[in-house]
Amino acid sequence: MKQISFATLAESGKKRKTKRERFLEEMETVVPWPALLALIEPHYPKAGKGRRPRDLETMLRIYFMQQWFNLSDPGMEDTLYDVPCMRAFARLDLFDESMPDETTILKFRRLLEKHQLTAAIMNAINDTLEQKGLLLKGGTMVDATIIHAPPSTKNEAKQRDPEMRQTKKGNQWYFGMKIHVGADVNSGLAHTVAVTAANEADVSQPPNLLREDDRAVFGDKGYVDNRLKRAARKAVVFWGVALKSSAKHKLTEANQRFNRKMSSVRSRVEHVFRVIKRQFGYTKVRYKGLAKNAAQVFTLIGLTNLYLARRAMLT
């Protein structure tokens, strides 16, 4: 058994738990650690003649904390020294060994990106939720949100990220990428994700977000498309996309009632974006290029599903 330091013992005797500690205790319980570790282990470096690699579970826990608390690699290294509960969650002790440095944290993230393991992590989490009866099938809500990217050209290359694009929403312009989500109607949990440049139209993504056995589709006015509507009706799929008025055809009272009813169903998909942006603080891209940012989004979606389903899983 690993010996406990005096500092760790003193921390365990606190009379009150912080919000962060309670959050980490919940995540400790709901994250399917064995399944995720089994996914990564075949790709993780093995001990040899050189420097012994860090424990895989420790690195995965550190990576998840980066997503939950929106930390950079250097910020995560500093936090491991500063915050006892996060150090304990990573199974580290300040007086027992040195903390993983930012380079070690960076290499682990790149390992996940290289082998496309973040998408596998999201799918493994969703499989766990499905086995517990928390991610059901039958209907999908589709929606998208914009994630900002730095628009400045005051950098070494003197240019913006070439894979990000500009788009207009309402009367305001945005530069960055877009997260497209297909979420389960019953639970509100995301089952499918796509990441594109911000100028990609929402209506182009439903074929990538819907499941083969979906019997209903819900979306806002950005998904109005008569071709998709006809295809849905032909496949006997309920088309719950909000109706859009035009200069020639104004919405009737019946149309407005339909929109309100569909909005009350579709609005649950917004909870996914609320957790990503408000709970986890992901409002701006951290890396260059769509591939690296998409890899982070897959992890964030999986962790968001766990957060939204945590109370049901804990009971």
Secondary structure as UniProt FT lines:
FT   HELIX           6..12
FT   HELIX           19..30
FT   HELIX           33..40
FT   HELIX           41..43
FT   HELIX           56..69
FT   HELIX           73..82
FT   HELIX           84..89
FT   TURN            90..91
FT   TURN            94..96
FT   HELIX           102..114
FT   TURN            115..116
FT   HELIX           117..131
FT   TURN            132..133
FT   STRAND          140..148
FT   TURN            156..157
FT   TURN            162..163
FT   STRAND          165..169
FT   TURN            170..171
FT   STRAND          172..184
FT   TURN            185..187
FT   STRAND          190..197
FT   TURN            198..199
FT   HELIX           202..204
FT   HELIX           206..209
FT   TURN            212..213
FT   STRAND          216..219
FT   HELIX           221..223
FT   HELIX           226..234
FT   TURN            235..236
FT   STRAND          238..241
FT   HELIX           253..266
FT   HELIX           267..269
FT   HELIX           270..274
FT   HELIX           275..279
FT   HELIX           290..314
//
